[in-house]
Amino acid sequence: MVDEPVSTLDVSTQAQAVNLMMDLQERHHLTYLFISHDLSVVEYMTDRVAVIYLGGVVEQGRTRDLFQNPLHPYTQALLRAVSDLNPLNRQGPNSSVIYL
């Protein structure tokens, strides 16, 4: 389990850490339980996602499907609040992500 593994890092260090985690995942066939409020990193790193609201899972599924067609109003609101979901396109620290 990794809980907010890159939340306190600057953008370039975030990218390095995410790439390292993904390389290790592929090389060693790892599975991560990745907890984050940074939706851009979630979208970039995960195959499946669960959205938690008020302590319960309100929506879950393949990341691509959920990000393209969110069904729950909370998920819809989260995704509307994020301007660019690709962490490699960010211009500065936390410039296009939300933290809840």
N, C-alpha and C positions, 0 to 999 in steps of 0.2 A: 504494500500500500504506500502510495506517495500522496501526501496531503499538502497542497499548495507549493509544489516543489520549486517553482520559478517566480513566485509572486513578489519577492523582494529584490529580484535581480534586474539590472538594466537590460535594455532590449537586446544588445549584442550577446550578452552573457546568457540571457534567456534562450536565444536561438542555439547557442552552443550546447547548453544543458539539454534542451529538447532533442537536438540531433544526437547527442550522446545516448540519451535514454532510448531513442528509437533504434540506434545502431545495436545497443546491448540487447534490446528486445528481439531484434531479428537474429542476431548471432547466437543467442542463448535460448531462443524460443520462450521468452518471458511473457507473462501476462501481468499487467499492472492494474490495480484498482487506483485510478487516478482521480483525485478530488481537487476541484479547482473552481473558482468563480470567474476565471479568465476564459471566456468562451472562445476566443481566438485560438488559444492553446488546446482547449478541449476539441475543437473542430479539426485542428491540424493533427493531433496525436491519436485520436480514438477511433475505434471501429463501431463501438456501441456506446450509448450514453443514457443516463437516467437523470431526469430533472426532479429536484427535490424542492418542495414548497411546504412550509409550515410543518417540517419534520416528516413528510411522507412523499413517496415517489408519485408524481402526477402524470409523468409521461416517460416512456423509455422506448428504445429501438435503435436501429442502425443510425449512426451519426448523420450520414448524408441525408437519409430520409427525414429524420427529425428536424434538421436544420433547414431543409427545403420546404417541408410541409408540417410546421408545428401545429398541433391540435389544441393543446391546452392554452387558455388565455395567458397564464403566467409565462409559459415558454414563448409565446408570441411576443409578449412585452419584452422579455429578455433579449430576444433576437433583434427586435426593432431598435433597441437601445445601443446596439453594436454597429459601428459604421463599416468596419473592415475586419472580416474574420480571419484573414491570413496574417499570422504574427510576423512574417517576413516583410510585410508591406508597411509596418508601423514606422512612423517618423520619429517618435520619441517615447520615453517611458510612459506606459499606461495611456498613450494618446488616443487609442481607439478601443479600449475595453472598459467594462464596468466591473466594479467590485461591490459585492452585496454584503 
